[in-house]
Amino acid sequence: MAGPGAKPAPGIQPRLRLDKWLWQARFFKSRGLSADVVESGHCRVNGQRTKKPGHGICIGDVLTFAQGKQIRVIKVQALGLRRGPADEAQELYLDLDPQAAPEALE
């Protein structure tokens, strides 16, 4: 078993807990709220429903989850190291279902 100072094996993609990533990306105000959404069955990773907040996600995964009355579809672009400011959090994902842009007034 590798210790805390061990280097990751080559070819193995790093993973992060789903609830922690959702919190770091600022989709939910607390990690507990993000865990509740996952446990309630309202979250999918690459189209597969998961009820485990500890489900490991990696770069390239597509997440679908409920946020309030809205359904979010996002692609994981990076794994965060901390819960930083909003600008930093927005770099962690790509929104695959962007809001409809308001029509330009003529």
Salt bridges, closest charged atoms under 4 A:
ASP19 OD1 - ARG17 NE 3.04
ASP19 OD2 - ARG31 NE 3.39
GLU88 OE1 - ARG82 NH2 2.79
ASP95 OD2 - ARG72 NH2 3.42
